[in-house]
């Protein structure tokens, strides 16, 4: 079972999709999947069989106001691995329902939430 899983397909606006995709591949272990609908976008997933993907593209396109979310089967282990890969991570927090999570930031400063598998 992979360390992380994409919660929902999402669009993330970045300055340079090529550079950003290299960061997501190196730091999070994602891989390029079938080309995005738009030429200037790059879709990434943890497996070519995944039905959910992160699409990186220009910042001037509408994106969700909510932070993209990745699920982790083990939040502590995921945080340790990301720290070892040089990712800037926040402290593990707990919400009112008792779900543990932490946040990371990509090269462009976009926040991504890593939360316990529901």
Secondary structure as GFF3:
##gff-version 3
##sequence-region A 1 118
A	DSSP	beta_strand	4	6	.	.	.	ID=ss1
A	DSSP	beta_strand	10	14	.	.	.	ID=ss2
A	DSSP	alpha_helix	17	23	.	.	.	ID=ss3
A	DSSP	pi_helix	24	28	.	.	.	ID=ss4
A	DSSP	beta_strand	31	32	.	.	.	ID=ss5
A	DSSP	beta_strand	42	45	.	.	.	ID=ss6
A	DSSP	beta_strand	54	58	.	.	.	ID=ss7
A	DSSP	beta_strand	68	72	.	.	.	ID=ss8
A	DSSP	alpha_helix	75	84	.	.	.	ID=ss9
A	DSSP	beta_strand	93	94	.	.	.	ID=ss10
A	DSSP	beta_strand	100	105	.	.	.	ID=ss11
A	DSSP	beta_strand	111	116	.	.	.	ID=ss12
###
